[in-house]
Amino acid sequence: MPSTAPTSTDASDPSASGVCRVPSTEEKLVRVLAGTVSLTGLGLGFFVGPWWYLLTVFAGLNVIQSAFTGFCPPEIVYRWFN
């Protein structure tokens, strides 16, 4: 059975090196925004009304779809300001 472990020829693949890639400032801002929206939705859902939990659902679905498609609306907004 062939081995699926990375070889020395896979050195160009950053995920094979075992070292984490440092996220850009833009990526960090998007992550902070996603976390803030999620926690805000949870807080509003708990203290104001259960319909606010949909804000948390929206944030979670947006993060999931951006992982698969690479399309993230907040990144577009950040690029407009730079």
C-alpha positions as CSV (number, residue, x, y, z in Angstrom):
1,M,0.0,0.0,0.0
2,P,1.5,3.4,-0.9
3,S,2.3,5.8,1.8
4,T,0.3,9.1,2.0
5,A,2.8,10.8,4.3
6,P,4.4,14.0,3.0
7,T,7.7,13.6,1.3
8,S,10.6,16.0,0.9
9,T,9.2,17.0,-2.5
10,D,6.1,18.4,-0.7
11,A,8.2,21.2,0.9
12,S,6.4,23.8,-1.2
13,D,3.1,23.0,0.5
14,P,2.9,25.2,3.7
15,S,0.6,22.8,5.4
16,A,3.1,20.0,5.1
17,S,5.8,21.8,7.0
18,G,4.1,21.7,10.3
19,V,4.4,25.4,10.8
20,C,1.2,27.6,11.1
21,R,0.8,30.4,8.7
22,V,0.4,33.8,10.2
23,P,-3.0,35.3,9.2
24,S,-3.0,38.7,7.6
25,T,-4.5,41.8,9.3
26,E,-7.5,41.5,7.1
27,E,-8.1,37.9,8.1
28,K,-7.8,38.8,11.8
29,L,-10.4,41.6,11.4
30,V,-12.8,39.2,9.7
31,R,-12.4,36.7,12.5
32,V,-12.9,39.4,15.2
33,L,-16.0,40.5,13.4
34,A,-17.4,37.0,13.1
35,G,-16.7,36.4,16.8
36,T,-18.3,39.7,17.8
37,V,-21.4,39.1,15.8
38,S,-21.8,35.6,17.2
39,L,-21.4,36.8,20.8
40,T,-23.7,39.8,20.2
41,G,-26.4,37.5,18.8
42,L,-26.0,35.1,21.8
43,G,-26.2,38.0,24.3
44,L,-29.2,39.6,22.6
45,G,-30.9,36.3,22.3
46,F,-30.5,35.6,26.0
47,F,-31.3,39.1,27.3
48,V,-33.7,40.5,24.7
49,G,-35.5,37.8,22.8
50,P,-34.9,34.4,21.1
51,W,-35.2,35.8,17.6
52,W,-31.8,37.4,18.0
53,Y,-30.2,33.9,18.0
54,L,-30.7,34.1,14.2
55,L,-27.9,36.6,14.1
56,T,-25.6,33.9,15.5
57,V,-26.9,31.4,13.0
58,F,-26.3,33.9,10.2
59,A,-22.7,34.6,11.3
60,G,-22.0,30.8,11.6
61,L,-23.4,30.1,8.2
62,N,-21.4,32.9,6.7
63,V,-18.2,31.5,8.1
64,I,-18.9,28.1,6.8
65,Q,-19.8,29.2,3.3
66,S,-16.7,31.4,3.1
67,A,-14.6,28.4,4.1
68,F,-15.9,26.5,1.1
69,T,-16.3,29.3,-1.5
70,G,-13.6,31.8,-0.5
71,F,-16.2,34.6,-0.8
72,C,-16.4,36.7,2.4
73,P,-18.4,40.0,2.2
74,P,-16.6,41.7,5.1
75,E,-13.2,41.2,3.3
76,I,-14.7,43.2,0.3
77,V,-15.7,46.0,2.7
78,Y,-12.2,46.1,4.3
79,R,-10.6,46.3,0.8
80,W,-12.8,49.4,0.0
81,F,-11.3,51.2,3.0
82,N,-7.7,50.4,2.1
